[in-house]
Amino acid sequence: GALSMDRTVLKDQAKAELNPNFGYYLLISLPALLLTGLAAIVPFPTIQEAHPGEWQIFVKSSLVTATRSHTNEYLNMWQSIIMFVMLLGLLLMIGVGFAMMDGLRGRSDHHFGWRQMFKIFERGEYFLGSLLIGLLQWVWIFLWTLLLIVPGIVKALAYSQAQWLYRDAIDRGQPIGYTEAITQSRQLMDGYKWELFVLILSFFGWWLLELITFGLAAIWVMPYRTMTFANFYLKLKDKQAA
């Protein structure tokens, strides 16, 4: 595809929008960054048997002694909280992506406002659509992955543009269904899955940097990556319209 030559251009255009307005984009990304970071670093409880039928649960250095059934309840509650925090962080990041898309399209004044920070909640359809499309993507990708890892990856790439498409349809005043957004994404990505895969791989070095800096590098990397993927979608739409 013609996009393969444009990888540097995609990133340069993303940086051209991001760098002069970095303070604005970092501010609106903060809740998403903090929540996803929190979900990643919160320690999972460690458990050991104290007496037969009694268990000691360690969260950091505090200690809870409980029976087996209570231990399971405690772990489920802990897991649910971490999952909720992670999900909220991911949803907020989709909203940040929407704000970045506006920036790339020249529709943003780059003035910080709470609405930009929590853009995913700006309209009920944004929030509900992103959540349910995300759930559908997850279920279908999971089912494809059960067959083999590669079909799972291929489908993840094919469905990857659904949230952008759904939001654009709402903004045009021509809303589409959740499955329709995924279908349109599949059609849009036809012939471009490899390009997106290579684009994702091109961030591998940045991902390593995030790992080495215990997530601190995400302050720049996450907005840069999100902006680049938003730009990928815009270029795809341009090609479709051409």
C-alpha positions as CSV (number, residue, x, y, z in Angstrom):
1,G,0.0,0.0,0.0
2,A,1.0,3.6,-0.5
3,L,0.9,4.2,3.2
4,S,4.0,2.2,3.9
5,M,6.3,5.0,2.5
6,D,4.4,7.6,4.6
7,R,5.3,6.2,8.0
8,T,7.9,9.0,8.7
9,V,5.4,11.6,7.3
10,L,2.6,10.3,9.6
11,K,4.9,10.6,12.6
12,D,6.3,14.0,11.5
13,Q,2.8,15.4,11.0
14,A,1.8,14.0,14.5
15,K,4.8,15.7,16.0
16,A,4.1,19.0,14.2
17,E,0.7,19.1,15.9
18,L,1.8,17.7,19.2
19,N,5.1,19.5,20.0
20,P,4.0,23.2,19.7
21,N,0.9,22.3,21.8
22,F,2.5,19.8,24.1
23,G,1.3,21.4,27.3
24,Y,-2.3,21.3,26.2
25,Y,-2.1,17.6,25.0
26,L,-0.3,16.5,28.2
27,L,-2.9,18.2,30.4
28,I,-5.8,16.6,28.7
29,S,-4.0,13.2,28.7
30,L,-3.3,13.3,32.5
31,P,-6.3,11.5,33.9
32,A,-5.9,8.7,31.3
33,L,-2.1,8.5,31.9
34,L,-2.6,8.4,35.7
35,L,-5.4,5.8,35.7
36,T,-3.6,3.4,33.3
37,G,-0.4,4.0,35.2
38,L,-2.1,3.3,38.5
39,A,-3.7,0.1,37.2
40,A,-0.2,-1.1,36.0
41,I,1.7,-0.4,39.3
42,V,-0.9,-1.3,42.0
43,P,0.4,-4.4,43.6
44,F,-1.7,-7.5,43.5
45,P,-2.1,-9.1,46.9
46,T,0.2,-12.0,47.8
47,I,-1.4,-14.8,49.9
48,Q,0.0,-17.4,52.2
49,E,-1.6,-19.9,54.5
50,A,-1.4,-18.9,58.2
51,H,-3.3,-21.8,59.8
52,P,-5.4,-24.5,58.2
53,G,-8.4,-22.7,56.8
54,E,-7.0,-19.2,57.5
55,W,-5.0,-17.1,55.0
56,Q,-2.8,-14.1,55.3
57,I,-3.2,-11.5,52.6
58,F,-0.4,-9.0,52.0
59,V,-1.0,-5.8,50.2
60,K,2.3,-3.9,50.3
61,S,3.1,-4.3,54.0
62,S,-0.4,-4.3,55.5
63,L,-1.7,-7.7,56.5
64,V,-5.2,-9.2,56.5
65,T,-6.1,-12.6,57.9
66,A,-9.1,-14.2,56.4
67,T,-10.8,-17.5,55.7
68,R,-10.6,-19.1,52.3
69,S,-14.0,-17.8,51.1
70,H,-13.2,-14.3,52.3
71,T,-9.8,-14.5,50.6
72,N,-11.6,-15.2,47.3
73,E,-14.0,-12.3,47.9
74,Y,-11.1,-10.0,48.7
75,L,-9.1,-11.0,45.6
76,N,-12.2,-10.6,43.3
77,M,-12.9,-7.1,44.8
78,W,-9.2,-6.1,44.2
79,Q,-9.2,-7.5,40.7
80,S,-12.5,-5.7,39.9
81,I,-11.2,-2.3,41.1
82,I,-8.0,-2.7,39.0
83,M,-10.0,-3.7,36.0
84,F,-12.4,-0.7,36.4
85,V,-9.5,1.7,36.8
86,M,-7.8,0.3,33.7
87,L,-11.1,0.4,31.6
88,L,-11.8,4.0,32.7
89,G,-8.2,5.0,31.7
90,L,-8.6,3.3,28.3
91,L,-11.9,5.1,27.7
92,L,-10.5,8.4,28.7
93,M,-7.6,7.8,26.3
94,I,-10.1,7.2,23.4
95,G,-11.6,10.7,24.3
96,V,-8.1,12.2,24.2
97,G,-7.7,10.6,20.8
98,F,-10.9,12.4,19.7
99,A,-9.5,15.7,20.9
100,M,-6.2,15.0,19.0
101,M,-8.2,14.2,15.9
102,D,-9.8,17.6,16.2
103,G,-6.3,19.1,16.5
104,L,-5.1,17.4,13.4
105,R,-8.2,18.6,11.5
106,G,-7.6,22.2,12.5
107,R,-10.7,22.2,14.7
108,S,-9.0,22.8,18.0
109,D,-8.1,26.1,19.7
110,H,-5.7,24.2,22.0
111,H,-7.2,26.0,25.1
112,F,-7.3,23.6,28.0
113,G,-10.8,22.8,29.3
114,W,-12.2,20.0,31.5
115,R,-14.4,19.0,28.5
116,Q,-11.3,18.1,26.5
117,M,-9.9,16.1,29.4
118,F,-13.1,14.1,29.7
119,K,-14.1,14.3,26.1
120,I,-15.4,10.7,26.1
121,F,-18.2,11.8,28.5
122,E,-19.0,14.9,26.4
123,R,-21.8,13.1,24.6
124,G,-23.5,9.9,25.9
125,E,-23.1,8.4,22.4
126,Y,-19.3,8.8,22.5
127,F,-19.1,7.0,25.9
128,L,-21.6,4.2,25.2
129,G,-20.5,3.7,21.7
130,S,-16.8,3.5,22.6
131,L,-17.5,1.1,25.5
132,L,-19.7,-1.3,23.6
133,I,-17.6,-1.2,20.4
134,G,-14.6,-1.9,22.6
135,L,-16.4,-4.8,24.2
136,L,-17.4,-6.2,20.8
137,Q,-13.8,-5.8,19.5
138,W,-12.5,-7.7,22.6
139,V,-15.0,-10.6,22.4
140,W,-14.4,-11.1,18.6
141,I,-10.7,-10.7,18.8
142,F,-10.7,-13.2,21.8
143,L,-12.7,-15.7,19.8
144,W,-10.4,-15.4,16.8
145,T,-7.3,-15.7,19.0
146,L,-8.8,-19.0,20.3
147,L,-8.4,-20.3,16.8
148,L,-4.8,-19.1,16.4
149,I,-2.8,-16.1,17.6
150,V,-2.3,-14.7,14.0
151,P,-6.0,-14.5,13.0
152,G,-6.5,-12.7,16.4
153,I,-3.9,-10.1,15.5
154,V,-5.3,-9.7,11.9
155,K,-8.8,-9.1,13.3
156,A,-7.5,-6.7,15.9
157,L,-5.9,-4.6,13.1
158,A,-9.1,-4.9,11.0
159,Y,-11.4,-3.6,13.8
160,S,-8.9,-0.9,15.0
161,Q,-10.6,2.1,13.3
162,A,-14.1,1.4,14.6
163,Q,-14.2,4.0,17.4
164,W,-12.9,6.8,15.1
165,L,-15.5,5.9,12.5
166,Y,-18.3,5.7,15.0
167,R,-17.5,9.1,16.5
168,D,-17.3,10.7,13.0
169,A,-20.7,9.3,12.1
170,I,-22.2,10.8,15.2
171,D,-20.6,14.2,14.5
172,R,-22.0,14.1,10.9
173,G,-25.4,13.5,12.3
174,Q,-25.6,10.1,10.6
175,P,-25.1,7.7,13.6
176,I,-24.2,4.1,12.8
177,G,-24.6,0.9,14.8
178,Y,-21.8,-0.6,16.9
179,T,-21.4,-3.7,14.6
180,E,-21.6,-1.4,11.5
181,A,-18.7,0.6,12.9
182,I,-16.6,-2.6,13.1
183,T,-17.8,-3.6,9.6
184,Q,-16.8,-0.2,8.2
185,S,-13.4,-0.5,10.0
186,R,-12.8,-3.9,8.3
187,Q,-13.6,-2.4,4.9
188,L,-11.4,0.7,5.6
189,M,-8.5,-1.5,6.7
190,D,-8.7,-3.8,3.7
191,G,-5.2,-3.7,2.2
192,Y,-3.8,-1.6,5.1
193,K,-3.5,-4.0,8.0
194,W,0.2,-4.7,7.3
195,E,0.9,-0.9,7.2
196,L,-0.7,-0.5,10.6
197,F,1.1,-3.5,12.0
198,V,4.5,-2.1,10.9
199,L,3.5,1.3,12.3
200,I,2.7,-0.3,15.7
201,L,6.0,-2.2,15.6
202,S,7.9,1.1,14.9
203,F,7.0,2.2,18.4
204,F,8.7,-0.8,19.9
205,G,11.8,1.2,20.9
206,W,9.5,3.8,22.6
207,W,7.7,1.0,24.5
208,L,11.1,-0.2,25.8
209,L,11.9,3.3,26.9
210,E,8.6,3.4,28.8
211,L,9.6,0.1,30.5
212,I,13.1,1.3,31.4
213,T,11.7,4.5,32.9
214,F,9.0,2.7,34.8
215,G,6.3,4.4,32.7
216,L,7.6,8.0,33.0
217,A,8.4,8.2,29.3
218,A,4.6,7.6,28.7
219,I,4.1,11.3,29.4
220,W,5.5,12.0,25.9
221,V,5.2,8.6,24.2
222,M,1.4,8.0,24.8
223,P,0.3,11.3,23.3
224,Y,2.8,10.9,20.4
225,R,1.5,7.4,19.7
226,T,-2.1,8.3,20.0
227,M,-1.6,11.3,17.7
228,T,0.2,9.2,15.1
229,F,-2.7,6.6,15.1
230,A,-5.2,9.4,14.8
231,N,-3.2,10.7,11.8
232,F,-3.2,7.2,10.3
233,Y,-7.0,7.1,10.4
234,L,-7.2,10.6,8.8
235,K,-4.9,9.5,5.9
236,L,-7.0,6.3,5.4
237,K,-10.2,8.4,5.2
238,D,-8.5,10.7,2.7
239,K,-7.5,7.7,0.6
240,Q,-11.1,6.4,0.8
241,A,-12.5,9.7,-0.3
242,A,-10.0,10.1,-3.2
